[in-house]
Amino acid sequence: MKQLTFLLCLLSFVNIANAEAIAQSPNEGNGFIVLTNEVCKIGGKTFKELNRVYSYTARGDTQDGCFMLEDNTVVVVWESGSKKRYPASSFTLINRGSQI
């Protein structure tokens, strides 16, 4: 039930006009995978059915990609072409009221 609630909350944030980070999950590089509500644009192409995702490591390495939700899974296609699946339960919603 928690996963279903999380997915519904996440989907409600996806269609907001201003692009912003909506959820994140720690990665192996001591950084985060960050899901945004921004429509995905890679290599000059726009993928309206997908949203932008990016990740970064503690060393500052970054990568961009597109994601979609499928069942209880976040499916990511990274710009490099690799496709990964992450459990939705590993992501936490970002506090939308906080500022840097």
PEKA-V915807 format. One record per residue. N is the residue number from 0. RES is the residue in one letter. PSI is psi in degrees with one decimal (NA if undefined). Layout:
BEGIN
N,RES,PSI  N,RES,PSI
END
This chain:
BEGIN
0,M,-38.3  1,K,-40.1  2,Q,-39.8  3,L,-43.3  4,T,-43.8  5,F,-46.9  6,L,-40.8  7,L,-40.8  8,C,-44.5  9,L,-45.8  10,L,-32.7  11,S,-25.4  12,F,-19.7  13,V,-30.8  14,N,15.7  15,I,143.0  16,A,-45.1  17,N,132.0  18,A,130.9  19,E,159.4  20,A,137.6  21,I,-25.6  22,A,157.0  23,Q,157.5  24,S,137.0  25,P,147.7  26,N,176.1  27,E,-15.9  28,G,17.7  29,N,31.2  30,G,-144.8  31,F,153.9  32,I,126.7  33,V,124.0  34,L,137.3  35,T,169.6  36,N,11.4  37,E,137.6  38,V,138.7  39,C,130.6  40,K,118.3  41,I,130.2  42,G,37.1  43,G,-2.1  44,K,143.8  45,T,130.7  46,F,88.8  47,K,-26.7  48,E,-4.7  49,L,158.1  50,N,159.8  51,R,140.3  52,V,147.2  53,Y,159.6  54,S,157.8  55,Y,155.5  56,T,171.7  57,A,-25.5  58,R,-7.7  59,G,3.0  60,D,136.9  61,T,159.6  62,Q,152.0  63,D,159.5  64,G,-167.1  65,C,149.7  66,F,161.4  67,M,160.4  68,L,132.4  69,E,111.9  70,D,-125.1  71,N,34.7  72,T,139.5  73,V,114.8  74,V,123.0  75,V,132.7  76,V,109.8  77,W,153.6  78,E,-28.7  79,S,-15.1  80,G,-12.4  81,S,144.9  82,K,129.5  83,K,152.7  84,R,131.4  85,Y,139.9  86,P,133.0  87,A,-28.6  88,S,-14.7  89,S,-7.6  90,F,143.3  91,T,143.5  92,L,141.5  93,I,137.1  94,N,108.4  95,R,-11.8  96,G,-6.1  97,S,153.5  98,Q,157.0  99,I,NA
END
